[in-house]
Amino acid sequence: MNSADNLFLTCFRDPAAPPLIISAVAGAEAWRAWVRAGGQHAACDAVELRLDTLPADIPLSAVAALHPDKPVLLTQRHESEGGAMPGLSPAERCARVRALLPLAAAVDWEIARLEDEGVPALCAELRERGVALIASAHDFERTPAPAELQGAAARARRLGADCAKFAFTLRAPEDVFAGVELLRSQGVAATAVMGMGALGVVSRLLYSQLGSRLLYCSFAGAGALVPGQLPDALAAPLLAQLPRCGLAGSNSLC
């Protein structure tokens, strides 16, 4: 893939770009349904395929033979951050991603595991192919402190990530401001932030308004993968009602 044609890289390099609406798909049946519905996905910009949710007995060659009508984000989530395929070695995880790289416009990998054996070589291959690297961190129990989030973002960028992505659980309304502080601290560097839980939908819309580059949504043909995702068909009309507010160097929300 030519990096100039990569939707993700184009978004990550343009601070004024609107967030990409990602339709998140888990499981073989949902993936087949998403591909069969080709031409009906105008509401989203790209699709995330959660490789770790595919049954181990399904050949990845059969998955690769299905060609969706939108750019594909591949995710082989590690079990420590919500992955559904425990016990894989770093080499096995890399192999599953490599098997589907011809489909990929972007790959999501955990910040904490970017230096696992074999992963730097995979990241180098992504750069050579013009595939975007999203480096992520997930906390299903709490909202990390802003300094913790900023430290993880710095590590992600040091290790070559095109975008640093964070998802965390919001326990109280004030937790929302950790994401606001993170976005302010990152300036124009591509960052994606999203909340999970009862405040998840509100936080995702707010963070998108304040500069978050990715908005993960649920596929209309399946349920939300985590609490807080809104249906992909609703995301675009809602975002259209929200003015974009830059935070870099600002002391106000807009």
C-alpha positions in Angstrom: 0.0 0.0 0.0 1.2 3.5 -0.9 1.3 5.4 2.4 0.0 8.5 0.6 -3.2 6.6 -0.1 -3.6 5.3 3.4 -6.7 6.8 5.0 -5.3 6.3 8.6 -2.0 7.9 7.9 -3.7 10.8 6.1 -5.8 11.4 9.2 -3.0 11.0 11.7 -0.8 13.5 9.8 -3.5 16.2 9.6 -4.4 17.8 12.9 -7.5 19.3 11.4 -8.9 16.0 10.0 -12.2 14.8 11.5 -12.0 11.5 13.5 -12.2 8.3 11.6 -15.4 6.3 12.4 -14.4 2.7 13.0 -16.9 -0.1 12.9 -15.6 -2.8 15.3 -16.3 -6.4 14.3 -15.8 -9.5 16.4 -16.3 -13.1 15.5 -16.4 -14.9 12.2 -20.2 -14.5 11.6 -20.1 -10.8 12.2 -17.1 -10.4 9.8 -19.0 -12.3 7.1 -22.1 -10.2 7.7 -20.0 -7.0 7.4 -18.4 -8.1 4.2 -21.8 -9.3 2.7 -23.3 -5.9 3.5 -20.7 -4.2 1.2 -21.9 -0.9 -0.1 -24.1 -0.3 3.0 -21.3 1.1 5.2 -21.4 4.8 4.2 -21.7 5.7 7.9 -18.2 4.5 8.8 -14.7 5.1 7.4 -13.0 1.8 8.2 -13.7 -1.6 9.8 -11.7 -3.2 12.7 -11.4 -6.9 12.5 -10.6 -8.4 15.9 -8.5 -11.4 14.9 -8.4 -12.7 18.5 -12.2 -13.3 18.3 -12.0 -15.6 15.3 -12.2 -19.4 16.1 -8.8 -21.0 16.0 -10.0 -23.6 13.5 -10.9 -21.0 10.8 -8.1 -20.7 8.3 -6.9 -17.2 8.0 -6.6 -17.7 4.3 -10.4 -18.0 4.2 -10.7 -14.7 6.1 -8.3 -13.0 3.8 -10.4 -14.1 0.8 -13.2 -11.8 2.0 -12.7 -8.3 0.8 -14.6 -5.6 2.7 -15.5 -2.3 1.0 -13.7 -0.2 3.6 -10.1 0.0 4.8 -9.3 -2.6 7.4 -7.7 -2.2 10.9 -6.3 -5.5 12.2 -6.3 -6.2 15.9 -4.9 -9.3 17.6 -5.6 -8.2 21.1 -3.5 -9.6 23.9 -5.4 -11.4 26.7 -4.0 -8.9 29.3 -6.0 -6.1 27.6 -9.2 -7.9 26.8 -8.1 -10.3 24.1 -10.1 -13.5 23.5 -7.3 -15.8 22.5 -5.1 -16.5 25.5 -1.8 -18.3 25.5 -0.4 -17.1 22.2 3.3 -16.4 22.0 4.5 -13.1 20.5 5.6 -15.0 17.4 2.1 -16.5 17.0 0.4 -13.2 17.4 2.7 -11.6 14.8 2.1 -14.5 12.4 -1.7 -14.1 12.6 -1.4 -10.4 11.7 1.1 -11.1 8.9 -1.3 -13.6 7.4 -3.7 -10.8 6.8 -1.4 -7.9 6.1 -2.5 -7.7 2.4 -5.9 -6.6 3.7 -4.6 -4.1 6.3 -4.5 -0.3 6.2 -3.6 -0.2 9.9 -2.6 -2.6 12.8 -3.4 -2.1 16.5 -0.8 -3.4 19.0 -0.5 -2.8 22.7 2.0 -0.1 23.8 3.1 -2.4 26.7 4.1 -5.2 24.1 5.7 -3.2 21.4 9.1 -4.5 22.5 8.1 -8.2 22.8 10.3 -10.6 20.8 9.6 -10.2 17.0 7.3 -7.2 17.4 9.8 -4.5 16.3 10.4 -6.5 13.1 6.6 -6.5 12.5 6.4 -2.8 13.1 9.3 -2.2 10.6 7.4 -4.3 8.0 4.3 -2.2 8.6 6.3 1.0 7.8 7.7 -0.6 4.7 4.2 -1.5 3.5 2.7 1.9 4.3 0.5 0.4 7.0 -0.3 2.6 10.0 0.6 1.5 13.5 -1.9 2.3 16.3 -0.3 1.7 19.7 -2.9 1.2 22.4 -3.5 0.8 26.1 -6.7 -0.4 27.8 -7.8 -0.2 31.4 -11.1 -2.0 32.2 -11.0 -1.1 35.9 -10.2 2.6 36.2 -9.1 5.9 34.6 -5.3 6.2 34.7 -3.9 9.5 35.9 -3.0 12.0 33.1 0.7 11.6 33.8 0.4 7.9 33.4 -1.4 8.3 30.1 1.1 10.9 28.9 4.0 8.6 29.7 2.5 5.8 27.8 1.9 8.1 24.8 5.5 9.2 24.8 6.6 5.5 24.8 4.3 4.7 21.9 5.7 7.5 19.8 9.3 6.6 20.8 8.6 3.1 19.5 7.3 4.3 16.1 3.5 4.5 16.6 1.6 6.7 14.1 -1.2 7.2 16.7 -1.4 6.5 20.4 -4.8 5.2 21.5 -6.2 4.9 25.0 -9.4 3.3 26.3 -10.2 3.4 30.0 -13.2 2.9 32.3 -14.9 6.0 33.6 -16.1 5.6 37.2 -17.1 9.2 37.9 -17.9 12.3 35.8 -14.6 13.9 36.8 -12.7 11.0 35.2 -13.6 12.4 31.8 -11.1 15.2 32.3 -8.1 12.8 32.2 -8.8 12.3 28.5 -9.2 16.0 28.0 -5.8 16.6 29.7 -4.2 13.9 27.6 -5.4 15.4 24.3 -4.2 18.9 25.4 -0.8 17.6 26.3 -0.3 15.9 23.0 -0.7 19.0 20.9 -1.0 18.0 17.2 0.4 14.5 17.7 -2.2 11.9 16.6 -4.0 10.6 19.7 -7.2 8.6 20.1 -9.1 8.6 23.4 -12.3 6.8 24.4 -14.1 6.0 27.6 -15.8 2.8 28.6 -18.8 2.3 30.8 -22.0 4.3 31.4 -20.2 7.6 30.5 -18.5 6.0 27.4 -20.8 7.4 24.7 -20.7 10.9 26.0 -16.9 10.8 26.5 -16.3 9.4 23.0 -18.2 12.2 21.4 -16.5 14.8 23.6 -13.0 13.5 22.9 -13.8 13.4 19.1 -14.8 17.0 19.3 -11.6 17.9 21.1 -9.2 16.2 18.6 -9.3 12.4 19.2 -8.5 10.9 15.8 -10.5 7.6 16.1 -14.1 6.9 17.1 -14.7 3.2 17.7 -18.3 2.2 17.2 -20.4 -1.0 17.2 -21.3 -2.7 14.0 -25.1 -2.3 13.4 -25.4 -6.1 12.8 -23.9 -7.0 16.2 -23.7 -5.6 19.8 -21.1 -3.4 21.3 -17.7 -5.0 22.0 -17.3 -2.9 25.1 -19.8 -0.7 27.1 -19.7 2.8 25.7 -19.6 2.2 21.9 -22.4 3.8 20.0 -23.8 2.2 16.8 -21.7 3.1 13.7 -24.8 4.4 11.9 -25.3 7.0 14.5 -21.8 8.3 14.7 -21.6 10.5 11.6 -24.8 12.4 12.1 -23.9 13.1 15.8 -20.4 14.3 14.9 -21.8 16.6 12.3 -23.6 18.5 15.1 -20.4 19.0 17.1 -17.9 21.8 16.1 -14.3 20.7 16.1 -12.4 22.2 19.0 -8.6 22.2 19.1 -6.9 21.9 22.5 -3.2 22.4 21.6 -2.0 25.3 23.7 -5.5 26.2 24.8 -6.7 26.8 28.3 -10.3 26.4 27.4 -12.4 23.5 26.0 -13.1 25.4 22.7 
